[in-house]
Amino acid sequence: MSMRVGLVGNGHWARVTHAAGLNREPAVELSGIWGRDQAKTAALAAELGVTGYDAVDQMFAEVDAVAFSVPPQVQAELALRAARAGKHLLLEKPIAVSVAEANRLAEAVAEAGVASVVFFTARFDAGQRQWLEQIAGRSDWDGAAGLWLGSAFAAGSPFDTPWRHDKGGLWDVGPHALAILTGALGKIVEITARPGRRDLVHLIMRHESGVSSSYAVSIDTPEAASEVSLTVWGPAGRSLMPRSPADASHALATAARELAAAAQKPAPSHPCDVRLGSSVVRLLAEAERQLG
């Protein structure tokens, strides 16, 4: 029997990635949607042929799991309620924008014994995941450096949202960068942050293995300069992370399938569960503190 999933959110990313990915995966069934704008919720629910809920707690009561596609400060509060209601969680990054909120959510997941997966896109994309496994399979890398330069505020961008203006690239694409580096080179134990122009932040990480890495992150980059890349190097030479496909719904389907599988375990766990999500929030908060 498929795991019944309720979707929190009714915006662009909820429709083209979450709803599309959930509908693509046989292990789950998208059974309902809730959003703060009830008119948009009703329209999207009708388009997808699922129930549109007026009350989020009513949706929680009628599903097995909840997927989130809302700003992180909204997600943190609602995901806490869902976990305490015994629902498995498919979370967006970052899982929260404060360490206290992230810790509360991680504790609630552990206490409820529910499964959780955080949708760090590259960790679920088939090509990038294969590359990460190859990189992680070697221990002789000397370092890594990457650029994550997005154009969220370009004319017509669906990602031009208030929370991104408030928190910038550090909190929007920074989680992706840290999750990729963790998957490639292992646990990050130290982070240093330095500012650049606009929202640009230069991050330098030290990993538990002693290897160092760096990433420059921004979402306020001119479109002509946009770039997502990561290079690792060592005695064997260099290796460049493959580009991600334009359609992230396939990666979302993988994340949903793995959430359903984790939910069947006596002690649910996943490499990208809420524990990784909360560790990423701690790193981002420390970087933000340094930036002042």
Number of C-alpha atoms within 10 A of each C-alpha: 7 13 21 18 27 32 28 27 25 26 17 12 17 21 18 13 19 29 27 20 24 27 17 18 19 13 19 22 22 27 22 24 28 27 22 14 12 15 13 16 23 20 13 23 20 12 10 18 12 16 18 25 20 17 13 19 14 11 24 25 14 13 19 23 30 25 29 27 24 22 19 22 15 15 23 23 15 20 26 20 17 25 26 18 16 19 27 29 29 28 26 22 27 27 30 28 22 17 19 13 18 25 20 16 27 21 16 20 26 19 12 15 20 26 29 34 26 29 25 25 22 23 25 22 22 15 15 19 20 15 18 21 13 12 19 17 11 11 12 13 19 15 19 23 18 22 18 21 23 22 20 23 18 15 8 8 10 12 17 16 12 10 14 19 16 9 13 21 26 25 26 21 22 26 23 22 25 25 24 21 26 18 19 22 27 18 18 23 13 14 18 18 21 14 17 12 9 12 16 20 23 18 23 18 23 19 18 14 12 14 17 20 23 23 23 24 31 28 28 22 22 13 14 8 9 15 17 17 16 21 16 20 16 14 8 8 9 12 15 14 20 17 14 16 14 6 12 19 25 21 24 25 25 22 27 32 20 19 27 26 16 20 23 11 12 10 11 19 21 17 13 18 23 26 22 20 28 26 20 27 27 19 21 25 17 17 23 18 10 13 12 7
